[in-house]
Amino acid sequence: MMGYEVHQNRVVTLKYLVPGALDAYLAQCGDRVACVVGFGSNPVATTKSGCPVLWVDTPVLGSDAAYEIWTANKPVSQYQDELMTGAGNEDIFFGRMSFQNNAAEDLSEVALRAFSGIFEFLQRSNYSNLIRVWNYFPEINAIKNDIERYRGFSIGRHEAFVRYQKKVEDSPAACALGSHGGPLVIYFLAARSPGLQIENPRQISAYSYPKQYGPRSPTFSRATLAFQDTAQTLFISGTASILGHETVHPASVSLQTRETLVNIRAVIEQAVLKGFAPVDFASDLALKVYVRHAEDFAEVVGIIQEELGTLSELIVLQADICRADLLVEIEAVCWSQAR
Ligand code: 3EB
């Protein structure tokens, strides 16, 4: 049987797959599978082989469902405590958490609990460096208890960073998107070795946003450059059509897509100044695209292909974005050649 390419030089790699391709890929990766996340409307708890799946209720465009599979280049061991499940090896750890939260509950409390738990875990484990965090929860733009749920989430997350004495400049790369239902879902990558935080000169750092976007700023960096002593990996946060701190092109999904890609290139350029060496976007760049309106799917993908060519890893989800005027957001992972 033809196998999938094995990226032995990558500390972690990721693959986006439609459901029909999942089992064969997992079988090939064996005990190196570190995290499986499913997207779509019909949750699956475990794969055929018994691998736990963290589910995010967001429609997938172009398929009924899709899987994001993270594999490591060394075998992982499974982990479980009261707060999270996960898997890790001597270099990295992926944690997965879900928090039921009823609509009445203040999301800031849940976010504080979640991130406090993450920081407690980092303290007692040897994975002290938070590299990348993914956050999904329903009704992200809804106003509850007089505050938008995204802003409530940001308040609790920020409070956890303060309580655990994290400098905002050391924040991980992140994204925060609206799901269609279900719990607050968080997964994260932590590492033994520290990452290098990268900012975008075209944008004010999110942790320095003015108060108009919420009373406590979002604690994330534009990107984290990880695994510098082996094969560098650049984890680029959810990136949108923001210049300075302002949304630009609020009415145009095509212009927002182009501006977002300029921002992603700017972040990669900053990483290059710090020694990052991307090779070939077609094989070394994975994009996860969120569109607010499903009908924008073809237009957004067309622009991405025009700008970047055909990418081996691309997934498009329909999700609400944390500012009501944003129509598209794109996150990325970019690998460099082994050193
Ligand atoms: C932005 O640039 C768009 O709150 O974790 C992007 C990535 C965004 C991460 C987060 C929010 C987050 O502000 C929104």
py3Dmol code that shows the C-alpha trace and the ligand (Angstrom):
import py3Dmol

protein = """\
ATOM      1  CA  MET A   1       0.000   0.000   0.000  1.00  0.00           C
ATOM      2  CA  MET A   2       1.169   3.517  -0.762  1.00  0.00           C
ATOM      3  CA  GLY A   3       1.860   5.236   2.533  1.00  0.00           C
ATOM      4  CA  TYR A   4       1.638   8.856   3.513  1.00  0.00           C
ATOM      5  CA  GLU A   5       4.875  10.805   3.630  1.00  0.00           C
ATOM      6  CA  VAL A   6       6.609  10.510   7.005  1.00  0.00           C
ATOM      7  CA  HIS A   7       8.245  13.758   8.107  1.00  0.00           C
ATOM      8  CA  GLN A   8      10.854  12.286  10.403  1.00  0.00           C
ATOM      9  CA  ASN A   9      12.589  15.662  10.719  1.00  0.00           C
ATOM     10  CA  ARG A  10       9.481  17.385  12.071  1.00  0.00           C
ATOM     11  CA  VAL A  11       9.016  17.288  15.853  1.00  0.00           C
ATOM     12  CA  VAL A  12       5.294  17.454  15.146  1.00  0.00           C
ATOM     13  CA  THR A  13       3.463  17.436  11.868  1.00  0.00           C
ATOM     14  CA  LEU A  14      -0.163  17.796  10.980  1.00  0.00           C
ATOM     15  CA  LYS A  15      -2.496  16.354   8.414  1.00  0.00           C
ATOM     16  CA  TYR A  16      -6.051  17.322   7.482  1.00  0.00           C
ATOM     17  CA  LEU A  17      -8.103  14.361   6.316  1.00  0.00           C
ATOM     18  CA  VAL A  18     -11.639  13.534   5.287  1.00  0.00           C
ATOM     19  CA  PRO A  19     -13.236  10.765   7.382  1.00  0.00           C
ATOM     20  CA  GLY A  20     -12.649   8.026   4.819  1.00  0.00           C
ATOM     21  CA  ALA A  21      -8.881   8.490   4.944  1.00  0.00           C
ATOM     22  CA  LEU A  22      -8.526   8.625   8.720  1.00  0.00           C
ATOM     23  CA  ASP A  23      -8.118   4.990   9.732  1.00  0.00           C
ATOM     24  CA  ALA A  24      -5.366   4.160   7.237  1.00  0.00           C
ATOM     25  CA  TYR A  25      -3.382   7.226   8.245  1.00  0.00           C
ATOM     26  CA  LEU A  26      -3.709   6.490  11.965  1.00  0.00           C
ATOM     27  CA  ALA A  27      -2.655   2.905  11.356  1.00  0.00           C
ATOM     28  CA  GLN A  28       0.466   4.094   9.565  1.00  0.00           C
ATOM     29  CA  CYS A  29       1.338   6.572  12.333  1.00  0.00           C
ATOM     30  CA  GLY A  30       0.771   4.063  15.148  1.00  0.00           C
ATOM     31  CA  ASP A  31       2.011   5.265  18.519  1.00  0.00           C
ATOM     32  CA  ARG A  32       3.161   8.620  17.166  1.00  0.00           C
ATOM     33  CA  VAL A  33      -0.404  10.006  16.996  1.00  0.00           C
ATOM     34  CA  ALA A  34      -0.511  12.835  19.545  1.00  0.00           C
ATOM     35  CA  CYS A  35      -3.830  14.581  18.926  1.00  0.00           C
ATOM     36  CA  VAL A  36      -6.895  13.959  16.784  1.00  0.00           C
ATOM     37  CA  VAL A  37      -9.454  16.737  16.430  1.00  0.00           C
ATOM     38  CA  GLY A  38     -12.671  16.264  14.468  1.00  0.00           C
ATOM     39  CA  PHE A  39     -14.694  19.055  12.871  1.00  0.00           C
ATOM     40  CA  GLY A  40     -18.290  18.816  11.682  1.00  0.00           C
ATOM     41  CA  SER A  41     -21.802  18.411  13.010  1.00  0.00           C
ATOM     42  CA  ASN A  42     -21.858  14.725  13.992  1.00  0.00           C
ATOM     43  CA  PRO A  43     -19.385  14.137  16.811  1.00  0.00           C
ATOM     44  CA  VAL A  44     -17.294  11.002  16.936  1.00  0.00           C
ATOM     45  CA  ALA A  45     -15.821  10.046  20.336  1.00  0.00           C
ATOM     46  CA  THR A  46     -13.141   7.624  19.203  1.00  0.00           C
ATOM     47  CA  THR A  47     -11.716   6.385  15.938  1.00  0.00           C
ATOM     48  CA  LYS A  48     -12.133   2.771  14.823  1.00  0.00           C
ATOM     49  CA  SER A  49      -8.751   2.026  16.336  1.00  0.00           C
ATOM     50  CA  GLY A  50      -9.866   3.493  19.678  1.00  0.00           C
ATOM     51  CA  CYS A  51      -8.005   6.764  19.407  1.00  0.00           C
ATOM     52  CA  PRO A  52      -9.819   9.538  21.341  1.00  0.00           C
ATOM     53  CA  VAL A  53     -11.194  12.349  19.193  1.00  0.00           C
ATOM     54  CA  LEU A  54     -11.714  15.876  20.462  1.00  0.00           C
ATOM     55  CA  TRP A  55     -14.752  17.213  18.632  1.00  0.00           C
ATOM     56  CA  VAL A  56     -15.455  20.770  17.514  1.00  0.00           C
ATOM     57  CA  ASP A  57     -18.929  21.485  16.176  1.00  0.00           C
ATOM     58  CA  THR A  58     -18.155  23.593  13.117  1.00  0.00           C
ATOM     59  CA  PRO A  59     -19.294  22.843   9.574  1.00  0.00           C
ATOM     60  CA  VAL A  60     -16.525  21.788   7.218  1.00  0.00           C
ATOM     61  CA  LEU A  61     -16.736  23.290   3.747  1.00  0.00           C
ATOM     62  CA  GLY A  62     -16.231  20.808   0.939  1.00  0.00           C
ATOM     63  CA  SER A  63     -16.801  17.734   3.149  1.00  0.00           C
ATOM     64  CA  ASP A  64     -19.178  16.463   5.888  1.00  0.00           C
ATOM     65  CA  ALA A  65     -16.410  16.300   8.414  1.00  0.00           C
ATOM     66  CA  ALA A  66     -12.667  16.600   8.611  1.00  0.00           C
ATOM     67  CA  TYR A  67      -9.925  15.560  10.964  1.00  0.00           C
ATOM     68  CA  GLU A  68      -6.824  17.416  12.085  1.00  0.00           C
ATOM     69  CA  ILE A  69      -4.232  14.851  13.115  1.00  0.00           C
ATOM     70  CA  TRP A  70      -1.036  15.805  14.905  1.00  0.00           C
ATOM     71  CA  THR A  71       1.733  13.247  14.937  1.00  0.00           C
ATOM     72  CA  ALA A  72       5.120  13.385  16.576  1.00  0.00           C
ATOM     73  CA  ASN A  73       8.380  11.946  15.254  1.00  0.00           C
ATOM     74  CA  LYS A  74       8.752   9.909  18.452  1.00  0.00           C
ATOM     75  CA  PRO A  75       6.207   7.667  20.175  1.00  0.00           C
ATOM     76  CA  VAL A  76       3.862   9.338  22.641  1.00  0.00           C
ATOM     77  CA  SER A  77       2.335   8.126  25.906  1.00  0.00           C
ATOM     78  CA  GLN A  78      -1.244   8.851  26.843  1.00  0.00           C
ATOM     79  CA  TYR A  79      -2.050  11.138  29.756  1.00  0.00           C
ATOM     80  CA  GLN A  80      -5.212  11.787  31.719  1.00  0.00           C
ATOM     81  CA  ASP A  81      -6.148  13.783  34.815  1.00  0.00           C
ATOM     82  CA  GLU A  82      -9.366  15.382  36.116  1.00  0.00           C
ATOM     83  CA  LEU A  83      -8.997  18.354  33.811  1.00  0.00           C
ATOM     84  CA  MET A  84      -7.544  17.056  30.575  1.00  0.00           C
ATOM     85  CA  THR A  85      -6.485  14.185  28.403  1.00  0.00           C
ATOM     86  CA  GLY A  86      -3.406  14.305  26.281  1.00  0.00           C
ATOM     87  CA  ALA A  87      -0.382  12.621  24.840  1.00  0.00           C
ATOM     88  CA  GLY A  88       3.283  13.464  24.930  1.00  0.00           C
ATOM     89  CA  ASN A  89       6.855  12.320  24.444  1.00  0.00           C
ATOM     90  CA  GLU A  90      10.253  13.639  25.558  1.00  0.00           C
ATOM     91  CA  ASP A  91       9.804  16.809  23.458  1.00  0.00           C
ATOM     92  CA  ILE A  92       6.157  17.745  23.247  1.00  0.00           C
ATOM     93  CA  PHE A  93       2.726  17.359  24.801  1.00  0.00           C
ATOM     94  CA  PHE A  94      -0.746  17.864  23.325  1.00  0.00           C
ATOM     95  CA  GLY A  95      -3.509  18.518  25.864  1.00  0.00           C
ATOM     96  CA  ARG A  96      -7.241  18.354  25.156  1.00  0.00           C
ATOM     97  CA  MET A  97     -10.014  19.795  27.336  1.00  0.00           C
ATOM     98  CA  SER A  98     -13.773  20.368  27.118  1.00  0.00           C
ATOM     99  CA  PHE A  99     -15.829  22.491  29.498  1.00  0.00           C
ATOM    100  CA  GLN A 100     -19.590  22.331  29.485  1.00  0.00           C
ATOM    101  CA  ASN A 101     -20.828  25.810  30.086  1.00  0.00           C
ATOM    102  CA  ASN A 102     -24.438  26.812  30.149  1.00  0.00           C
ATOM    103  CA  ALA A 103     -25.240  30.043  28.399  1.00  0.00           C
ATOM    104  CA  ALA A 104     -25.935  31.818  31.693  1.00  0.00           C
ATOM    105  CA  GLU A 105     -22.514  31.093  33.113  1.00  0.00           C
ATOM    106  CA  ASP A 106     -19.907  33.778  32.776  1.00  0.00           C
ATOM    107  CA  LEU A 107     -17.374  32.544  30.253  1.00  0.00           C
ATOM    108  CA  SER A 108     -14.619  34.430  32.067  1.00  0.00           C
ATOM    109  CA  GLU A 109     -14.945  31.985  34.990  1.00  0.00           C
ATOM    110  CA  VAL A 110     -14.661  28.978  32.707  1.00  0.00           C
ATOM    111  CA  ALA A 111     -11.703  30.453  30.835  1.00  0.00           C
ATOM    112  CA  LEU A 112      -9.960  31.273  34.114  1.00  0.00           C
ATOM    113  CA  ARG A 113     -10.451  27.678  35.279  1.00  0.00           C
ATOM    114  CA  ALA A 114      -9.244  26.269  31.966  1.00  0.00           C
ATOM    115  CA  PHE A 115      -6.089  28.350  31.698  1.00  0.00           C
ATOM    116  CA  SER A 116      -5.280  28.029  35.385  1.00  0.00           C
ATOM    117  CA  GLY A 117      -5.456  24.275  34.838  1.00  0.00           C
ATOM    118  CA  ILE A 118      -3.137  24.519  31.861  1.00  0.00           C
ATOM    119  CA  PHE A 119      -0.606  26.596  33.806  1.00  0.00           C
ATOM    120  CA  GLU A 120      -0.783  24.210  36.790  1.00  0.00           C
ATOM    121  CA  PHE A 121      -0.103  21.336  34.426  1.00  0.00           C
ATOM    122  CA  LEU A 122       2.834  23.141  32.806  1.00  0.00           C
ATOM    123  CA  GLN A 123       4.305  23.827  36.238  1.00  0.00           C
ATOM    124  CA  ARG A 124       4.195  20.232  37.412  1.00  0.00           C
ATOM    125  CA  SER A 125       5.144  18.662  34.072  1.00  0.00           C
ATOM    126  CA  ASN A 126       8.369  19.112  32.197  1.00  0.00           C
ATOM    127  CA  TYR A 127       6.550  20.766  29.341  1.00  0.00           C
ATOM    128  CA  SER A 128       6.920  24.278  30.658  1.00  0.00           C
ATOM    129  CA  ASN A 129       6.545  26.136  27.367  1.00  0.00           C
ATOM    130  CA  LEU A 130       3.125  26.815  25.967  1.00  0.00           C
ATOM    131  CA  ILE A 131       3.536  26.994  22.196  1.00  0.00           C
ATOM    132  CA  ARG A 132       0.056  27.039  20.667  1.00  0.00           C
ATOM    133  CA  VAL A 133      -3.538  27.078  21.980  1.00  0.00           C
ATOM    134  CA  TRP A 134      -6.769  26.505  20.028  1.00  0.00           C
ATOM    135  CA  ASN A 135     -10.050  27.778  21.572  1.00  0.00           C
ATOM    136  CA  TYR A 136     -13.584  27.071  20.310  1.00  0.00           C
ATOM    137  CA  PHE A 137     -16.892  27.930  21.960  1.00  0.00           C
ATOM    138  CA  PRO A 138     -20.464  28.631  20.873  1.00  0.00           C
ATOM    139  CA  GLU A 139     -22.010  32.067  20.486  1.00  0.00           C
ATOM    140  CA  ILE A 140     -18.684  33.857  20.481  1.00  0.00           C
ATOM    141  CA  ASN A 141     -20.248  37.176  19.435  1.00  0.00           C
ATOM    142  CA  ALA A 142     -23.345  36.923  21.671  1.00  0.00           C
ATOM    143  CA  ILE A 143     -23.746  39.358  24.507  1.00  0.00           C
ATOM    144  CA  LYS A 144     -24.319  37.608  27.849  1.00  0.00           C
ATOM    145  CA  ASN A 145     -24.209  39.258  31.270  1.00  0.00           C
ATOM    146  CA  ASP A 146     -23.699  42.567  29.431  1.00  0.00           C
ATOM    147  CA  ILE A 147     -20.503  41.445  27.723  1.00  0.00           C
ATOM    148  CA  GLU A 148     -19.679  39.711  24.462  1.00  0.00           C
ATOM    149  CA  ARG A 149     -18.714  36.112  25.179  1.00  0.00           C
ATOM    150  CA  TYR A 150     -15.380  36.491  23.393  1.00  0.00           C
ATOM    151  CA  ARG A 151     -14.526  39.404  25.666  1.00  0.00           C
ATOM    152  CA  GLY A 152     -15.590  37.398  28.709  1.00  0.00           C
ATOM    153  CA  PHE A 153     -13.320  34.600  27.527  1.00  0.00           C
ATOM    154  CA  SER A 154     -10.452  37.088  27.108  1.00  0.00           C
ATOM    155  CA  ILE A 155     -10.991  38.400  30.656  1.00  0.00           C
ATOM    156  CA  GLY A 156     -10.685  34.965  32.245  1.00  0.00           C
ATOM    157  CA  ARG A 157      -7.750  33.953  30.065  1.00  0.00           C
ATOM    158  CA  HIS A 158      -5.923  37.186  30.864  1.00  0.00           C
ATOM    159  CA  GLU A 159      -6.586  36.738  34.590  1.00  0.00           C
ATOM    160  CA  ALA A 160      -5.002  33.272  34.492  1.00  0.00           C
ATOM    161  CA  PHE A 161      -1.896  34.712  32.816  1.00  0.00           C
ATOM    162  CA  VAL A 162      -1.659  37.315  35.607  1.00  0.00           C
ATOM    163  CA  ARG A 163      -2.211  34.794  38.430  1.00  0.00           C
ATOM    164  CA  TYR A 164       0.457  32.474  37.073  1.00  0.00           C
ATOM    165  CA  GLN A 165       2.845  35.362  36.498  1.00  0.00           C
ATOM    166  CA  LYS A 166       3.082  34.924  32.763  1.00  0.00           C
ATOM    167  CA  LYS A 167       4.382  37.900  30.847  1.00  0.00           C
ATOM    168  CA  VAL A 168       1.973  38.768  28.045  1.00  0.00           C
ATOM    169  CA  GLU A 169       4.967  39.016  25.691  1.00  0.00           C
ATOM    170  CA  ASP A 170       5.486  35.287  26.212  1.00  0.00           C
ATOM    171  CA  SER A 171       1.915  34.414  25.224  1.00  0.00           C
ATOM    172  CA  PRO A 172       1.487  31.410  22.957  1.00  0.00           C
ATOM    173  CA  ALA A 173       0.190  31.566  19.429  1.00  0.00           C
ATOM    174  CA  ALA A 174      -3.576  31.053  19.534  1.00  0.00           C
ATOM    175  CA  CYS A 175      -6.949  31.298  17.875  1.00  0.00           C
ATOM    176  CA  ALA A 176     -10.471  31.716  19.253  1.00  0.00           C
ATOM    177  CA  LEU A 177     -13.438  30.841  17.065  1.00  0.00           C
ATOM    178  CA  GLY A 178     -17.166  30.377  17.418  1.00  0.00           C
ATOM    179  CA  SER A 179     -18.509  26.839  17.225  1.00  0.00           C
ATOM    180  CA  HIS A 180     -22.131  25.979  16.522  1.00  0.00           C
ATOM    181  CA  GLY A 181     -22.725  24.321  19.864  1.00  0.00           C
ATOM    182  CA  GLY A 182     -21.213  22.100  22.500  1.00  0.00           C
ATOM    183  CA  PRO A 183     -18.672  22.873  25.164  1.00  0.00           C
ATOM    184  CA  LEU A 184     -15.744  25.265  25.332  1.00  0.00           C
ATOM    185  CA  VAL A 185     -13.100  23.142  23.612  1.00  0.00           C
ATOM    186  CA  ILE A 186      -9.430  23.871  24.130  1.00  0.00           C
ATOM    187  CA  TYR A 187      -6.422  21.991  22.878  1.00  0.00           C
ATOM    188  CA  PHE A 188      -2.833  23.025  23.185  1.00  0.00           C
ATOM    189  CA  LEU A 189       0.734  22.147  22.327  1.00  0.00           C
ATOM    190  CA  ALA A 190       3.381  22.541  25.004  1.00  0.00           C
ATOM    191  CA  ALA A 191       7.082  21.773  24.677  1.00  0.00           C
ATOM    192  CA  ARG A 192      10.155  21.085  26.769  1.00  0.00           C
ATOM    193  CA  SER A 193      12.129  23.701  24.853  1.00  0.00           C
ATOM    194  CA  PRO A 194      11.024  27.326  24.751  1.00  0.00           C
ATOM    195  CA  GLY A 195       9.581  28.902  21.630  1.00  0.00           C
ATOM    196  CA  LEU A 196      10.332  32.366  20.361  1.00  0.00           C
ATOM    197  CA  GLN A 197       7.405  34.763  20.167  1.00  0.00           C
ATOM    198  CA  ILE A 198       6.991  36.620  16.877  1.00  0.00           C
ATOM    199  CA  GLU A 199       4.935  39.775  16.351  1.00  0.00           C
ATOM    200  CA  ASN A 200       3.706  41.459  13.181  1.00  0.00           C
ATOM    201  CA  PRO A 201       4.957  45.014  12.536  1.00  0.00           C
ATOM    202  CA  ARG A 202       1.744  45.728  10.585  1.00  0.00           C
ATOM    203  CA  GLN A 203      -0.338  45.037  13.690  1.00  0.00           C
ATOM    204  CA  ILE A 204      -0.368  46.203  17.285  1.00  0.00           C
ATOM    205  CA  SER A 205       0.308  43.222  19.526  1.00  0.00           C
ATOM    206  CA  ALA A 206      -3.015  41.737  20.601  1.00  0.00           C
ATOM    207  CA  TYR A 207      -1.995  41.985  24.264  1.00  0.00           C
ATOM    208  CA  SER A 208      -1.645  45.757  23.696  1.00  0.00           C
ATOM    209  CA  TYR A 209      -5.005  46.279  21.970  1.00  0.00           C
ATOM    210  CA  PRO A 210      -6.878  49.354  23.244  1.00  0.00           C
ATOM    211  CA  LYS A 211      -9.825  48.810  25.599  1.00  0.00           C
ATOM    212  CA  GLN A 212     -12.415  49.224  22.835  1.00  0.00           C
ATOM    213  CA  TYR A 213     -11.936  45.500  22.050  1.00  0.00           C
ATOM    214  CA  GLY A 214     -12.590  44.447  25.615  1.00  0.00           C
ATOM    215  CA  PRO A 215     -11.545  45.292  29.166  1.00  0.00           C
ATOM    216  CA  ARG A 216      -8.736  42.703  29.246  1.00  0.00           C
ATOM    217  CA  SER A 217      -6.623  42.182  26.184  1.00  0.00           C
ATOM    218  CA  PRO A 218      -6.355  38.863  24.359  1.00  0.00           C
ATOM    219  CA  THR A 219      -3.226  37.033  25.478  1.00  0.00           C
ATOM    220  CA  PHE A 220      -1.691  35.613  22.342  1.00  0.00           C
ATOM    221  CA  SER A 221       1.327  36.270  20.155  1.00  0.00           C
ATOM    222  CA  ARG A 222       1.128  36.513  16.384  1.00  0.00           C
ATOM    223  CA  ALA A 223       3.279  33.396  16.061  1.00  0.00           C
ATOM    224  CA  THR A 224       5.577  31.090  18.002  1.00  0.00           C
ATOM    225  CA  LEU A 225       8.779  29.757  16.472  1.00  0.00           C
ATOM    226  CA  ALA A 226       9.354  26.372  18.079  1.00  0.00           C
ATOM    227  CA  PHE A 227      11.987  23.612  18.045  1.00  0.00           C
ATOM    228  CA  GLN A 228      14.849  25.855  16.993  1.00  0.00           C
ATOM    229  CA  ASP A 229      17.492  23.286  17.824  1.00  0.00           C
ATOM    230  CA  THR A 230      15.988  20.582  15.603  1.00  0.00           C
ATOM    231  CA  ALA A 231      13.665  21.487  12.765  1.00  0.00           C
ATOM    232  CA  GLN A 232      11.994  24.838  13.263  1.00  0.00           C
ATOM    233  CA  THR A 233       8.231  25.044  13.166  1.00  0.00           C
ATOM    234  CA  LEU A 234       6.352  28.313  12.974  1.00  0.00           C
ATOM    235  CA  PHE A 235       2.897  28.270  14.551  1.00  0.00           C
ATOM    236  CA  ILE A 236       1.022  31.280  13.171  1.00  0.00           C
ATOM    237  CA  SER A 237      -1.995  32.432  15.182  1.00  0.00           C
ATOM    238  CA  GLY A 238      -5.391  33.054  13.721  1.00  0.00           C
ATOM    239  CA  THR A 239      -4.710  36.005  11.434  1.00  0.00           C
ATOM    240  CA  ALA A 240      -7.260  38.441  10.102  1.00  0.00           C
ATOM    241  CA  SER A 241      -7.719  41.641   8.156  1.00  0.00           C
ATOM    242  CA  ILE A 242      -6.437  43.869  10.912  1.00  0.00           C
ATOM    243  CA  LEU A 243      -4.017  46.749  10.485  1.00  0.00           C
ATOM    244  CA  GLY A 244      -2.760  48.407  13.649  1.00  0.00           C
ATOM    245  CA  HIS A 245      -5.665  47.389  15.837  1.00  0.00           C
ATOM    246  CA  GLU A 246      -8.431  48.136  13.347  1.00  0.00           C
ATOM    247  CA  THR A 247     -10.391  45.879  11.058  1.00  0.00           C
ATOM    248  CA  VAL A 248      -9.853  46.925   7.453  1.00  0.00           C
ATOM    249  CA  HIS A 249     -12.147  46.133   4.485  1.00  0.00           C
ATOM    250  CA  PRO A 250     -15.133  45.285   6.734  1.00  0.00           C
ATOM    251  CA  ALA A 251     -17.451  44.801   3.756  1.00  0.00           C
ATOM    252  CA  SER A 252     -15.231  42.734   1.450  1.00  0.00           C
ATOM    253  CA  VAL A 253     -14.314  39.114   2.015  1.00  0.00           C
ATOM    254  CA  SER A 254     -11.919  39.155  -0.934  1.00  0.00           C
ATOM    255  CA  LEU A 255      -9.993  42.189   0.334  1.00  0.00           C
ATOM    256  CA  GLN A 256     -10.001  40.741   3.860  1.00  0.00           C
ATOM    257  CA  THR A 257      -8.527  37.510   2.504  1.00  0.00           C
ATOM    258  CA  ARG A 258      -5.779  39.371   0.659  1.00  0.00           C
ATOM    259  CA  GLU A 259      -4.973  41.554   3.683  1.00  0.00           C
ATOM    260  CA  THR A 260      -4.859  38.451   5.882  1.00  0.00           C
ATOM    261  CA  LEU A 261      -2.376  36.780   3.532  1.00  0.00           C
ATOM    262  CA  VAL A 262      -0.212  39.921   3.576  1.00  0.00           C
ATOM    263  CA  ASN A 263      -0.277  39.694   7.383  1.00  0.00           C
ATOM    264  CA  ILE A 264       0.712  36.027   7.303  1.00  0.00           C
ATOM    265  CA  ARG A 265       3.596  36.808   4.949  1.00  0.00           C
ATOM    266  CA  ALA A 266       4.663  39.629   7.281  1.00  0.00           C
ATOM    267  CA  VAL A 267       4.727  37.236  10.241  1.00  0.00           C
ATOM    268  CA  ILE A 268       6.763  34.692   8.265  1.00  0.00           C
ATOM    269  CA  GLU A 269       9.152  37.487   7.263  1.00  0.00           C
ATOM    270  CA  GLN A 270       9.647  38.417  10.945  1.00  0.00           C
ATOM    271  CA  ALA A 271      10.427  34.781  11.699  1.00  0.00           C
ATOM    272  CA  VAL A 272      12.910  34.693   8.820  1.00  0.00           C
ATOM    273  CA  LEU A 273      14.701  37.658  10.436  1.00  0.00           C
ATOM    274  CA  LYS A 274      15.094  35.408  13.471  1.00  0.00           C
ATOM    275  CA  GLY A 275      16.590  32.585  11.465  1.00  0.00           C
ATOM    276  CA  PHE A 276      13.549  30.701  10.226  1.00  0.00           C
ATOM    277  CA  ALA A 277      14.037  29.128   6.791  1.00  0.00           C
ATOM    278  CA  PRO A 278      10.816  28.033   5.090  1.00  0.00           C
ATOM    279  CA  VAL A 279      11.378  26.076   1.925  1.00  0.00           C
ATOM    280  CA  ASP A 280       8.408  25.316  -0.231  1.00  0.00           C
ATOM    281  CA  PHE A 281       4.934  26.557   0.663  1.00  0.00           C
ATOM    282  CA  ALA A 282       3.305  23.756  -1.352  1.00  0.00           C
ATOM    283  CA  SER A 283       4.676  21.135   1.019  1.00  0.00           C
ATOM    284  CA  ASP A 284       5.698  23.106   4.125  1.00  0.00           C
ATOM    285  CA  LEU A 285       2.713  25.359   4.796  1.00  0.00           C
ATOM    286  CA  ALA A 286      -0.565  24.130   6.280  1.00  0.00           C
ATOM    287  CA  LEU A 287      -3.518  26.512   6.369  1.00  0.00           C
ATOM    288  CA  LYS A 288      -6.729  26.329   8.348  1.00  0.00           C
ATOM    289  CA  VAL A 289      -9.224  28.845   7.080  1.00  0.00           C
ATOM    290  CA  TYR A 290     -12.354  30.046   8.879  1.00  0.00           C
ATOM    291  CA  VAL A 291     -15.067  31.829   6.916  1.00  0.00           C
ATOM    292  CA  ARG A 292     -18.011  33.473   8.667  1.00  0.00           C
ATOM    293  CA  HIS A 293     -20.333  32.856   5.698  1.00  0.00           C
ATOM    294  CA  ALA A 294     -20.246  29.453   3.996  1.00  0.00           C
ATOM    295  CA  GLU A 295     -21.044  31.053   0.631  1.00  0.00           C
ATOM    296  CA  ASP A 296     -17.633  32.784   0.657  1.00  0.00           C
ATOM    297  CA  PHE A 297     -15.840  29.414   0.520  1.00  0.00           C
ATOM    298  CA  ALA A 298     -14.988  29.341  -3.214  1.00  0.00           C
ATOM    299  CA  GLU A 299     -13.911  32.967  -3.389  1.00  0.00           C
ATOM    300  CA  VAL A 300     -11.596  32.682  -0.390  1.00  0.00           C
ATOM    301  CA  VAL A 301     -10.021  29.421  -1.558  1.00  0.00           C
ATOM    302  CA  GLY A 302      -9.559  30.904  -5.048  1.00  0.00           C
ATOM    303  CA  ILE A 303      -7.603  33.840  -3.645  1.00  0.00           C
ATOM    304  CA  ILE A 304      -5.470  31.588  -1.434  1.00  0.00           C
ATOM    305  CA  GLN A 305      -4.556  29.411  -4.423  1.00  0.00           C
ATOM    306  CA  GLU A 306      -3.821  32.462  -6.533  1.00  0.00           C
ATOM    307  CA  GLU A 307      -1.512  33.863  -3.831  1.00  0.00           C
ATOM    308  CA  LEU A 308       0.126  30.697  -2.508  1.00  0.00           C
ATOM    309  CA  GLY A 309      -0.479  27.974  -5.065  1.00  0.00           C
ATOM    310  CA  THR A 310      -1.930  24.579  -4.232  1.00  0.00           C
ATOM    311  CA  LEU A 311      -1.119  23.583  -0.676  1.00  0.00           C
ATOM    312  CA  SER A 312      -0.902  20.000   0.485  1.00  0.00           C
ATOM    313  CA  GLU A 313      -2.667  20.809   3.778  1.00  0.00           C
ATOM    314  CA  LEU A 314      -5.689  23.079   3.628  1.00  0.00           C
ATOM    315  CA  ILE A 315      -8.973  22.942   5.479  1.00  0.00           C
ATOM    316  CA  VAL A 316     -11.872  25.400   5.417  1.00  0.00           C
ATOM    317  CA  LEU A 317     -14.364  25.636   8.275  1.00  0.00           C
ATOM    318  CA  GLN A 318     -17.418  27.808   8.766  1.00  0.00           C
ATOM    319  CA  ALA A 319     -17.069  29.611  12.071  1.00  0.00           C
ATOM    320  CA  ASP A 320     -17.880  32.906  13.678  1.00  0.00           C
ATOM    321  CA  ILE A 321     -14.833  35.079  14.161  1.00  0.00           C
ATOM    322  CA  CYS A 322     -14.211  37.029  17.330  1.00  0.00           C
ATOM    323  CA  ARG A 323     -14.906  40.452  15.840  1.00  0.00           C
ATOM    324  CA  ALA A 324     -18.309  40.860  14.270  1.00  0.00           C
ATOM    325  CA  ASP A 325     -16.822  42.678  11.231  1.00  0.00           C
ATOM    326  CA  LEU A 326     -14.282  39.959  10.399  1.00  0.00           C
ATOM    327  CA  LEU A 327     -15.371  37.636   7.584  1.00  0.00           C
ATOM    328  CA  VAL A 328     -12.305  35.413   7.356  1.00  0.00           C
ATOM    329  CA  GLU A 329      -9.456  34.282   9.575  1.00  0.00           C
ATOM    330  CA  ILE A 330      -6.527  32.064   8.645  1.00  0.00           C
ATOM    331  CA  GLU A 331      -4.095  30.191  10.871  1.00  0.00           C
ATOM    332  CA  ALA A 332      -0.999  28.433   9.633  1.00  0.00           C
ATOM    333  CA  VAL A 333       1.834  26.108  10.469  1.00  0.00           C
ATOM    334  CA  CYS A 334       5.054  26.422   8.502  1.00  0.00           C
ATOM    335  CA  TRP A 335       7.994  24.013   8.714  1.00  0.00           C
ATOM    336  CA  SER A 336      11.590  24.672   7.836  1.00  0.00           C
ATOM    337  CA  GLN A 337      14.218  22.317   6.506  1.00  0.00           C
ATOM    338  CA  ALA A 338      16.045  20.218   9.090  1.00  0.00           C
ATOM    339  CA  ARG A 339      19.194  21.885  10.375  1.00  0.00           C
TER     340      ARG A 339
END
"""
ligand_1 = """\
14
3EB
C -6.984 39.341 15.914
O -5.949 39.429 15.259
C -8.044 38.427 15.396
O -8.158 35.688 21.167
O -6.850 33.958 20.938
C -6.778 35.934 16.389
C -6.011 34.967 17.027
C -7.778 36.564 17.085
C -6.230 34.645 18.373
C -7.436 34.950 20.475
C -8.002 36.234 18.421
C -7.237 35.277 19.058
O -7.182 39.977 16.957
C -8.645 37.581 16.419
"""
view = py3Dmol.view(width=600, height=400)
view.addModel(protein, "pdb")
view.setStyle({"model": 0}, {"cartoon": {"style": "trace"}})
view.addModel(ligand_1, "xyz")
view.setStyle({"model": 1}, {"stick": {}})
view.zoomTo()
view.show()
